[in-house]
Amino acid sequence: MRFEWRTEGPAERCGQDCRTWISATGVIAESTARDFEAFAKLHDVRGATLALDSEGGSVVAALALGRVIRGFDITTTVGRTMTLPPVDGAVPRATLLPNANCESMCAFLLLGGVRRYVPPQAHVLVHMIWLGSKSKRALESSYSAEELGLVQRDIGSLARYTIEMGGSIELIETALRVPPWEPMYALSADELRRLRVMTVDRLFGPDMAPATAATPPSGAMATSAQAQHND
């Protein structure tokens, strides 16, 4: 996953009120949490907005990154960053587009935000976690007892993490109904609020309002090693 600090543009449109955010794109890999910690040493990320556009990745890595994000009081959202052409040699500005995807373990990474917003045009998609090396041929593969035990441990870790982050256990139940050989399930606007994936109704500004249809969390999860959502 790649992290980049972005400033809104064009400058003549937003003037002194140009917003900033961190663009987070790509696969969540083993080194991603460390990469973000290194990024945070170069930028003042506390209280920042993190815009996710990701197909998911490693379970363990996503949970580690989610906890790092929570420690910086970050707001998470789903969005695609488009860089604007530079003007007169200035640093290029960007615009944050809402039509982006947050798939697989990205949905749980989204929970790391203290405040979480999903625009109506974005898609949050979930499915079962699976052994990464066998997710593309899940039906044809054979599995050892050790591999099955690994997946079970990861599901338990994911549940713990989800509760820790204030999500609903129903998010786990929803994901576990969708095997890797079926299309991922897109959470509806009602589910995003009910499952506490989304907790505010708008992005940016100190007056972000709580999501209108949110309900208290009822459960959650966290995970380990090789298992990951099918990307």
C-alpha positions as CSV (number, residue, x, y, z in Angstrom):
1,M,0.0,0.0,0.0
2,R,1.3,3.5,-0.9
3,F,0.7,6.5,1.3
4,E,0.8,10.1,-0.1
5,W,0.0,13.4,1.5
6,R,-2.4,15.3,-0.8
7,T,-3.7,18.9,-0.9
8,E,-7.0,19.9,-2.5
9,G,-7.0,21.9,-5.7
10,P,-7.2,23.9,-7.8
11,A,-5.9,26.4,-5.3
12,E,-7.9,29.3,-6.8
13,R,-11.1,27.4,-6.0
14,C,-10.5,26.5,-2.4
15,G,-8.2,29.4,-1.4
16,Q,-7.3,29.3,2.3
17,D,-9.7,26.4,2.9
18,C,-8.0,23.8,0.8
19,R,-8.4,20.4,2.5
20,T,-5.7,17.8,3.0
21,W,-5.8,14.1,3.2
22,I,-3.6,11.0,3.1
23,S,-4.1,8.8,0.0
24,A,-3.8,5.1,0.8
25,T,-3.9,2.9,-2.3
26,G,-3.0,-0.7,-3.2
27,V,-2.6,-4.1,-1.4
28,I,-2.2,-4.3,2.3
29,A,1.1,-6.2,2.7
30,E,3.2,-7.4,5.6
31,S,5.3,-4.2,5.7
32,T,2.3,-1.8,5.4
33,A,2.0,-0.9,9.1
34,R,5.7,-0.2,9.3
35,D,5.5,1.8,6.1
36,F,2.8,4.0,7.6
37,E,4.7,4.5,10.8
38,A,7.6,5.7,8.7
39,F,5.3,8.0,6.8
40,A,4.0,9.4,10.1
41,K,7.5,10.4,11.1
42,L,7.7,12.7,8.1
43,H,4.2,14.1,8.3
44,D,1.9,15.4,11.0
45,V,-0.8,12.7,10.6
46,R,-2.6,13.1,13.9
47,G,-6.2,13.9,13.3
48,A,-5.7,13.6,9.5
49,T,-8.1,12.0,7.0
50,L,-7.0,8.7,5.3
51,A,-8.7,8.0,2.0
52,L,-8.7,4.2,1.2
53,D,-8.8,2.7,-2.3
54,S,-7.7,-0.9,-1.9
55,E,-8.5,-4.5,-3.0
56,G,-7.5,-5.8,0.5
57,G,-4.6,-8.0,1.4
58,S,-3.2,-9.7,4.5
59,V,-5.4,-10.1,7.5
60,V,-2.5,-9.7,10.0
61,A,-1.2,-6.7,8.2
62,A,-4.6,-5.0,8.0
63,L,-5.2,-5.4,11.7
64,A,-1.8,-4.1,12.6
65,L,-2.3,-1.0,10.4
66,G,-5.8,-0.5,11.7
67,R,-4.4,-0.2,15.3
68,V,-1.7,2.2,14.2
69,I,-4.3,4.3,12.5
70,R,-6.4,4.4,15.6
71,G,-3.5,5.6,17.7
72,F,-3.2,8.7,15.5
73,D,-6.9,9.7,15.9
74,I,-7.4,9.4,12.2
75,T,-10.6,9.8,10.2
76,T,-11.0,7.1,7.5
77,T,-13.0,7.2,4.3
78,V,-13.2,5.5,0.9
79,G,-12.0,7.7,-1.9
80,R,-9.9,7.8,-5.1
81,T,-7.3,10.5,-5.4
82,M,-6.8,12.1,-8.8
83,T,-3.7,14.3,-9.2
84,L,-4.3,17.6,-11.0
85,P,-1.8,19.0,-13.5
86,P,0.8,21.2,-11.8
87,V,0.4,25.0,-12.3
88,D,3.5,27.1,-12.9
89,G,5.8,24.5,-11.4
90,A,4.0,24.3,-8.1
91,V,3.4,21.1,-6.2
92,P,0.6,19.3,-7.9
93,R,-2.8,19.5,-6.2
94,A,-5.4,16.8,-6.2
95,T,-9.1,16.1,-6.0
96,L,-10.7,13.3,-3.9
97,L,-13.2,11.3,-5.9
98,P,-15.9,9.3,-4.1
99,N,-16.2,6.4,-6.6
100,A,-13.7,4.1,-5.1
101,N,-13.7,0.5,-3.7
102,C,-12.6,-0.8,-0.3
103,E,-12.6,-4.5,-0.7
104,S,-11.9,-7.5,1.6
105,M,-9.6,-6.6,4.5
106,C,-9.9,-3.0,3.5
107,A,-13.4,-3.0,5.1
108,F,-11.8,-3.9,8.5
109,L,-9.0,-1.4,8.0
110,L,-11.7,1.2,7.6
111,L,-12.7,0.4,11.2
112,G,-9.4,1.8,12.4
113,G,-10.6,5.3,12.0
114,V,-12.0,7.1,15.1
115,R,-14.5,8.7,12.6
116,R,-15.5,6.8,9.5
117,Y,-17.3,8.0,6.4
118,V,-18.3,6.1,3.2
119,P,-19.7,8.3,0.4
120,P,-22.8,7.1,-1.4
121,Q,-20.8,6.5,-4.6
122,A,-18.2,4.2,-2.9
123,H,-18.3,0.5,-2.4
124,V,-17.3,-1.5,0.6
125,L,-17.2,-5.2,-0.3
126,V,-16.6,-8.2,2.0
127,H,-16.1,-12.0,1.9
128,M,-14.6,-14.8,3.9
129,I,-10.9,-14.8,4.9
130,W,-9.0,-17.6,3.3
131,L,-5.5,-19.0,2.9
132,G,-3.9,-16.5,0.6
133,S,-2.0,-19.1,-1.4
134,K,-5.3,-21.0,-2.1
135,S,-7.9,-18.3,-2.4
136,K,-7.9,-18.4,-6.2
137,R,-8.5,-22.1,-6.4
138,A,-10.3,-22.6,-3.1
139,L,-12.7,-25.4,-4.3
140,E,-9.9,-27.5,-6.0
141,S,-7.4,-27.3,-3.1
142,S,-6.9,-29.6,-0.2
143,Y,-6.3,-28.3,3.4
144,S,-4.3,-29.6,6.3
145,A,-5.4,-29.5,9.9
146,E,-2.7,-26.9,10.5
147,E,-4.1,-24.6,7.8
148,L,-7.6,-25.0,9.0
149,G,-6.4,-24.1,12.5
150,L,-4.7,-21.0,11.2
151,V,-7.9,-19.7,9.6
152,Q,-9.8,-20.3,12.8
153,R,-7.3,-18.4,14.9
154,D,-7.4,-15.6,12.4
155,I,-11.2,-15.4,12.5
156,G,-10.9,-15.1,16.3
157,S,-8.4,-12.3,16.0
158,L,-10.6,-10.5,13.5
159,A,-13.5,-10.7,15.9
160,R,-11.5,-9.3,18.7
161,Y,-10.3,-6.4,16.6
162,T,-13.7,-5.6,15.3
163,I,-15.1,-5.2,18.8
164,E,-12.0,-3.2,19.8
165,M,-12.6,-0.8,17.0
166,G,-16.3,-0.3,17.8
167,G,-17.7,-2.4,14.9
168,S,-20.5,-4.9,15.0
169,I,-20.1,-8.7,15.1
170,E,-22.6,-8.8,12.3
171,L,-19.9,-7.4,10.0
172,I,-18.0,-10.7,10.6
173,E,-21.1,-12.8,10.2
174,T,-21.8,-11.0,6.9
175,A,-18.3,-11.5,5.5
176,L,-18.2,-15.2,6.6
177,R,-21.4,-16.0,4.5
178,V,-19.5,-15.3,1.3
179,P,-17.0,-17.9,0.1
180,P,-14.0,-16.9,-2.0
181,W,-15.4,-18.5,-5.1
182,E,-18.5,-16.2,-5.1
183,P,-18.5,-12.4,-5.9
184,M,-17.8,-10.2,-2.9
185,Y,-20.8,-8.8,-1.1
186,A,-21.4,-5.0,-1.2
187,L,-22.6,-3.5,2.0
188,S,-25.7,-1.3,1.6
189,A,-25.9,2.2,3.0
190,D,-28.1,0.9,5.9
191,E,-25.6,-1.9,6.7
192,L,-22.7,0.5,6.7
193,R,-24.4,2.5,9.5
194,R,-25.9,-0.5,11.3
195,L,-22.7,-2.4,11.4
196,R,-20.8,0.7,12.6
197,V,-18.5,0.8,9.5
198,M,-19.7,4.4,8.9
199,T,-20.0,6.6,12.0
200,V,-20.3,10.2,10.6
201,D,-22.6,11.6,7.9
202,R,-20.1,13.9,6.2
203,L,-16.3,14.3,5.8
204,F,-13.9,17.1,6.9
205,G,-14.5,19.9,9.3
206,P,-14.9,19.9,13.1
207,D,-18.6,19.6,12.9
208,M,-18.8,16.1,11.4
209,A,-22.1,14.7,12.5
210,P,-22.7,11.2,13.9
211,A,-24.2,8.8,11.3
212,T,-28.0,8.9,11.7
213,A,-28.8,5.2,11.6
214,A,-25.9,3.8,13.7
215,T,-26.5,1.3,16.4
216,P,-24.3,0.2,19.2
217,P,-21.7,-2.4,18.4
218,S,-22.5,-6.0,19.2
219,G,-19.3,-7.8,18.4
220,A,-16.1,-8.0,16.4
221,M,-12.8,-9.7,15.3
222,A,-8.9,-9.6,14.6
223,T,-6.5,-12.0,12.7
224,S,-3.0,-13.5,12.2
225,A,-0.5,-14.9,9.7
226,Q,-1.0,-16.2,6.2
227,A,-4.8,-16.0,6.0
228,Q,-6.3,-13.2,4.1
229,H,-9.5,-12.2,2.3
230,N,-9.6,-13.3,-1.3
231,D,-8.6,-10.2,-3.3
